[in-house]
Amino acid sequence: MADTAAEPASLTDEVRERLIETPEMILEDRDLMKALIAANERAMGANIVDLRGIAMERLETRLDRLEDTHRSVIAAAYENLAGTNQIHRAVLKLLDPVDFEGFLTNLGAGVAQILRVESVRLVLESREDGAGDAAVRRFGQVLSVAAPGFVDQYVGRGASRPVVLRKTGPGAAAIYGEAAIIVRSEAVMPLDLGEGRLPGMLALGSADAHQFRANQGTDLLAFFAGVFERAMRRWLA
């Protein structure tokens, strides 16, 4: 009776010579190397422990981890670079206007667009009732005036961080007005407007609930707030 078992295919002379000349074709192919190692283990039998194979598996696992870490580091570096460029562009846009009206208009338009937020609000505390009513009516989408102590209460009493990132709460309507309906997260920056002046606050509101989170870094926004604070001091002077 003829043997019907399939015989293993043999390499052609051309393929064999090519593999001998360029063994890297096999070494650099991970799937092919796995297949060769598995075939070697089957040939040795189940009673033989291949320490070299075990070591290679562990090295491969470590390599996979290193590659994942490498990709994560590169992604974080690109994200940080993109964030730095974004803040730099926003700062340059912030310094463009030559008068305070242009400064406020630019804040709610160009700066908001660069920072990719739905609302930018500047809150100034005042001891005088009705102070700044005309300005608020004109720039109500950007500017609001509040009673003394409002900033400390809204940011959180005793907050020591220069920037607070969080989801918006029930009091958001007092800041964002009608825009509070769509604002889901915010970056809140208290402002020191100089000796003898009440504090202020800059708030960035985003429709993305995850754009501003408490576990994010705040260095870039702290830098932006510092520039904004100094610009405000000059305008108020």
C-alpha positions in Angstrom: 0.0 0.0 0.0 1.3 3.4 -0.9 2.1 5.8 2.0 -0.5 8.6 1.8 1.1 10.7 4.6 2.1 14.1 3.3 5.8 14.5 3.0 7.4 17.8 4.3 8.0 20.3 1.5 11.7 20.8 0.7 13.3 24.1 0.1 14.3 24.9 -3.5 18.0 25.6 -4.1 17.2 29.2 -4.9 15.4 29.8 -1.6 18.0 27.9 0.4 20.8 29.9 -1.1 19.0 33.1 -0.4 18.4 32.2 3.3 22.1 31.3 3.7 23.2 34.6 2.2 20.7 36.7 4.2 19.8 34.9 7.5 18.5 38.3 8.8 15.3 37.5 6.9 14.6 34.8 9.4 16.1 36.5 12.5 14.1 39.7 12.0 10.8 37.9 11.4 9.4 37.4 14.9 6.6 35.1 13.8 9.0 32.9 11.9 11.4 32.7 14.8 8.5 31.6 17.1 7.6 28.9 14.7 11.2 27.6 14.6 11.5 27.6 18.3 8.2 25.8 18.7 9.3 23.2 16.1 12.6 22.7 18.0 10.7 22.1 21.3 8.5 19.5 19.7 11.5 17.7 18.3 13.1 17.6 21.7 10.1 16.0 23.3 8.0 16.9 26.4 10.5 15.5 28.9 13.3 18.0 28.1 13.2 21.5 29.6 14.6 24.0 27.1 16.1 26.7 29.3 17.2 28.7 26.3 13.7 28.8 25.0 12.3 29.9 28.3 15.0 32.6 28.5 14.1 33.8 25.0 10.4 34.0 25.9 11.2 36.1 29.0 13.5 38.4 26.9 10.7 38.7 24.3 8.2 39.7 27.0 10.7 42.3 28.3 11.2 43.6 24.8 7.5 44.0 24.3 7.3 46.0 27.5 10.2 48.2 26.5 8.6 48.9 23.1 5.3 49.8 24.8 7.1 52.1 27.2 9.1 53.6 24.3 5.8 54.4 22.4 4.3 55.9 25.5 7.2 58.1 26.2 7.3 59.3 22.6 3.5 60.0 22.6 3.9 61.9 25.9 6.7 64.0 24.5 4.7 64.9 21.4 1.7 65.8 23.5 3.8 68.0 25.7 5.4 69.7 22.7 2.0 70.3 21.2 0.7 71.7 24.5 3.7 74.0 24.8 3.3 75.3 21.3 -0.4 75.9 22.0 0.3 78.0 25.1 3.0 80.0 23.3 0.5 80.8 20.5 -2.1 81.8 23.1 0.3 84.1 24.9 1.4 85.8 21.6 -2.3 86.3 20.8 -2.9 87.7 24.3 -0.3 90.4 23.7 -1.5 91.5 20.3 -4.2 94.1 21.4 -3.2 97.7 22.0 -6.2 98.7 24.2 -8.2 97.0 26.9 -11.3 96.6 24.8 -9.3 94.8 22.2 -7.7 92.7 25.0 -11.2 91.5 26.2 -12.5 90.9 22.7 -9.4 88.9 21.8 -9.7 86.9 24.9 -13.1 85.6 24.1 -12.3 85.0 20.4 -8.7 84.3 19.3 -7.4 83.1 22.6 -10.4 80.8 23.3 -10.0 79.3 19.8 -6.3 78.6 20.3 -6.9 77.0 23.7 -9.8 75.0 22.2 -12.3 75.9 24.9 -15.9 77.0 24.6 -15.8 79.8 27.1 -13.1 82.1 28.6 -14.3 84.2 31.6 -12.5 87.0 33.4 -13.9 87.6 36.9 -13.0 90.8 38.8 -14.0 91.4 42.4 -15.3 94.9 43.3 -16.5 96.5 46.6 -18.8 98.9 44.7 -22.3 97.9 43.7 -22.8 98.3 40.0 -19.1 98.8 39.3 -18.2 98.0 35.7 -21.9 97.6 34.7 -21.2 99.3 31.3 -18.2 97.1 30.6 -20.1 94.0 31.6 -23.0 94.8 29.3 -20.5 95.3 26.5 -18.2 92.4 27.2 -20.6 90.1 29.1 -19.4 87.0 27.2 -16.0 87.4 28.7 -16.1 89.8 31.7 -18.1 89.6 35.0 -17.8 91.5 38.3 -18.4 89.8 41.6 -18.5 90.7 45.3 -15.3 90.4 47.5 -14.6 86.9 48.5 -16.2 85.3 45.4 -13.0 84.1 43.9 -11.8 82.4 47.1 -15.2 80.7 47.5 -15.4 79.5 43.9 -11.9 78.2 43.6 -12.1 76.6 47.0 -11.1 78.2 50.2 -7.5 77.7 51.1 -6.6 76.3 47.6 -2.8 76.7 47.3 -2.5 75.6 43.7 -2.1 78.3 41.0 -4.4 76.3 38.7 -7.4 74.1 39.6 -8.6 71.5 37.0 -11.9 69.8 37.6 -15.4 69.0 36.3 -17.8 71.9 36.6 -20.2 72.0 39.6 -23.6 73.5 40.3 -22.0 77.0 40.7 -20.8 77.1 37.1 -23.7 79.2 35.9 -22.4 82.1 38.0 -19.3 82.1 35.9 -20.3 80.9 32.4 -23.8 82.2 32.2 -25.8 80.5 29.4 -22.6 78.7 28.3 -22.8 76.7 31.5 -25.2 74.3 29.8 -22.4 73.0 27.5 -19.4 73.5 29.8 -18.4 70.2 31.4 -14.8 70.8 32.7 -12.8 73.9 33.7 -9.4 75.3 34.5 -9.7 77.9 37.2 -6.8 80.4 37.8 -6.9 82.9 40.6 -5.2 86.2 39.7 -3.2 88.5 41.9 -3.8 91.9 40.4 -1.4 93.8 42.5 -1.1 95.6 45.8 -4.3 97.3 46.9 -6.5 95.5 44.4 -9.0 92.8 45.0 -8.2 89.4 43.3 -9.5 88.2 40.0 -10.0 84.9 38.3 -9.6 83.5 34.8 -11.7 80.5 34.0 -11.5 78.3 30.9 -14.6 76.2 30.2 -14.6 73.2 27.9 -17.5 71.1 26.6 -15.2 68.0 26.9 -15.6 66.6 30.4 -12.1 65.1 30.2 -10.2 68.1 28.8 -9.4 69.4 32.3 -8.8 66.7 34.9 -7.3 66.9 38.4 -4.5 64.4 37.6 -3.1 66.5 34.7 0.0 68.7 34.9 -0.6 72.4 35.3 2.8 74.0 34.5 1.8 75.3 31.1 -1.5 76.8 32.3 0.3 78.3 35.3 2.7 80.0 32.9 -0.2 81.3 30.8 -1.9 82.6 34.0 1.3 84.3 35.0 1.5 86.1 31.7 -2.2 87.0 31.8 -1.8 88.3 35.4 1.0 90.7 34.4 -0.9 91.9 31.4 -3.9 92.7 33.6 -1.8 94.6 36.0 -0.6 96.9 33.2 -4.1 97.4 31.9 -5.4 98.3 35.3 -2.5 100.7 36.0 
